[in-house]
Amino acid sequence: MKVGIVGVGNVGATVAYTLAIQSEVSELVLVDKNLDRAKGEALDLTHGVPFIPYVSIDYGDVTALGDVDLIIVTAGAPRTNESSRLDLARANTELFKKLIPSIDAVNSKALYLIASNPVDILTYATIKFSGRSPERVIGSGNVLDSLRFRSLIGQYFKVEPGNVNAYLLGEHGESAVPIWSEAFVGCTPLRSMEGYDKKDMKKIFLQATSVSKEIIDLKGSTYYAVSLCIKKIVQAIYRNKNKVMPVSTLLTDYYGISNVCLSVPTVINRRGVSRTLKIPLSKTEHKLLKNSANILGGVLDDLGLRVE
Ligand SMILES: NC(=O)c1ccc[n+]([C@@H]2O[C@H](COP(=O)([O-])OP(=O)(O)OC[C@H]3O[C@@H](n4cnc5c(N)ncnc54)[C@H](O)[C@@H]3O)[C@@H](O)[C@H]2O)c1
């Protein structure tokens, strides 16, 4: 599979490295508005090729994306702890308004995987600006948030985080919803685990949703864990895995939620989004998910993005 990465800053360059060393992507094309940066990253990665599974690494502007199968978009101003959700949404939507049609002019078929923030808004914007069917545009959404959530639960109960099944759904951001009612450690419902404490679980949720702010304060941006999430989504696509992941996707009557992109359990394969899965929700979880959808819908309306 040939993969293009648009925006090779902290996240894009780390995604390129992760895909190069750990996956079966055969060709990578690095694109950045700063062509020197794209060239520098391509050269640096290329020098490691004798020590990794073979991958051809090219660089260029958007015209280099003509024959790629998947376009990962990591371009854009990063989230800072000062900028509001709406400020960032406005700035990066303006960027996407020009970027996506310029990509489409050379490639109208590739799948899109969006990681730029706010990812739910930009996933919706990409569907609108590219005219792709919604199944062909995936947002990395809460794959990262759910990974953090699972890691923290695993640490708390002293079990391998891979054995924890738990989702943060909804917005990739402040209104994310913890699905406690369907969280499991192995096959044991979380609430039946020895040592379960509701207050501690609430702290875990708050930590999972605020840790990106802490990392941004500490080192400016986050890029390692998200790159591993993107690699997992890419593998689900090229291996046609039908893997269930909490990615951001356009919803149509998901428990009454429509015309907004947010994260719910979604089956991913070679064609993109195969379908969403209806996880049983408690009344509170349903209310919180609706609230998250309303918040995101409000941003889409403020930006004049909503298509009826
Ligand atoms: N979804 C997630 O879980 C997640 C996690 C971390 C970061 N992010 C997001 O990823 C994005 C990138 O973050 P970063 O830390 O890599 O930022 P960065 O500033 O290091 O990199 C952004 C890159 O995009 C390039 N760029 C900007 N406009 C472009 C255009 N029109 N065409 C091509 N390239 C362009 C810049 O030159 C730069 O190299 C941000 O929006 C950030 O919030 C998302």
The ligand as a MOL file (V3000), in Angstrom:
LIG
                    3D

  0  0  0     0  0            999 V3000
M  V30 BEGIN CTAB
M  V30 COUNTS 44 48 0 0 0
M  V30 BEGIN ATOM
M  V30 1 N -5.7660 13.2480 16.8090 0
M  V30 2 C -4.8770 13.1530 17.7870 0
M  V30 3 O -5.0230 12.2820 18.6650 0
M  V30 4 C -3.7050 14.1140 17.8030 0
M  V30 5 C -2.6350 13.9580 18.7030 0
M  V30 6 C -1.5880 14.8570 18.6360 0
M  V30 7 C -1.6160 15.9180 17.7210 0
M  V30 8 N -2.6780 16.0420 16.8850 0 CHG=1
M  V30 9 C -2.7910 17.1270 15.9180 0
M  V30 10 O -1.9240 16.9060 14.8070 0
M  V30 11 C -1.6440 18.1530 14.1750 0
M  V30 12 C -0.1480 18.3220 13.9570 0
M  V30 13 O 0.5160 18.4690 15.2040 0
M  V30 14 P 2.1170 18.6300 15.2420 0
M  V30 15 O 2.5010 18.6320 16.6720 0
M  V30 16 O 2.7380 17.6560 14.3030 0 CHG=-1
M  V30 17 O 2.2840 20.0940 14.6410 0
M  V30 18 P 3.5670 20.6560 13.8790 0
M  V30 19 O 3.4410 22.1390 13.8790 0
M  V30 20 O 4.8140 20.0470 14.4370 0
M  V30 21 O 3.3940 20.1030 12.3890 0
M  V30 22 C 2.4300 20.5710 11.5030 0
M  V30 23 C 3.0370 20.4750 10.1140 0
M  V30 24 O 2.0010 20.7730 9.1680 0
M  V30 25 C 2.6220 21.5130 8.1120 0
M  V30 26 N 1.5790 22.2180 7.3870 0
M  V30 27 C 0.8330 23.2720 7.7920 0
M  V30 28 N -0.0060 23.6420 6.8050 0
M  V30 29 C 0.1930 22.8080 5.7740 0
M  V30 30 C -0.3670 22.6870 4.4770 0
M  V30 31 N -1.3290 23.4880 4.0610 0
M  V30 32 N 0.0870 21.7000 3.6800 0
M  V30 33 C 1.0500 20.8580 4.0890 0
M  V30 34 N 1.6400 20.9380 5.3040 0
M  V30 35 C 1.2120 21.8980 6.1320 0
M  V30 36 C 3.6120 22.4260 8.8220 0
M  V30 37 O 4.6030 22.9420 7.9430 0
M  V30 38 C 4.1870 21.4720 9.8730 0
M  V30 39 O 5.3270 20.7800 9.3980 0
M  V30 40 C -2.2400 19.2240 15.0880 0
M  V30 41 O -3.4930 19.6380 14.6100 0
M  V30 42 C -2.3860 18.4930 16.4170 0
M  V30 43 O -3.3600 19.0840 17.2730 0
M  V30 44 C -3.7100 15.1610 16.8990 0
M  V30 END ATOM
M  V30 BEGIN BOND
M  V30 1 1 1 2
M  V30 2 2 2 3
M  V30 3 1 2 4
M  V30 4 1 4 5
M  V30 5 2 4 44
M  V30 6 2 5 6
M  V30 7 1 6 7
M  V30 8 2 7 8
M  V30 9 1 8 9
M  V30 10 1 8 44
M  V30 11 1 9 10
M  V30 12 1 9 42
M  V30 13 1 10 11
M  V30 14 1 11 12
M  V30 15 1 11 40
M  V30 16 1 12 13
M  V30 17 1 13 14
M  V30 18 2 14 15
M  V30 19 1 14 16
M  V30 20 1 14 17
M  V30 21 1 17 18
M  V30 22 2 18 19
M  V30 23 1 18 20
M  V30 24 1 18 21
M  V30 25 1 21 22
M  V30 26 1 22 23
M  V30 27 1 23 24
M  V30 28 1 23 38
M  V30 29 1 24 25
M  V30 30 1 25 26
M  V30 31 1 25 36
M  V30 32 1 26 27
M  V30 33 1 26 35
M  V30 34 2 27 28
M  V30 35 1 28 29
M  V30 36 1 29 30
M  V30 37 2 29 35
M  V30 38 1 30 31
M  V30 39 2 30 32
M  V30 40 1 32 33
M  V30 41 2 33 34
M  V30 42 1 34 35
M  V30 43 1 36 37
M  V30 44 1 36 38
M  V30 45 1 38 39
M  V30 46 1 40 41
M  V30 47 1 40 42
M  V30 48 1 42 43
M  V30 END BOND
M  V30 END CTAB
M  END
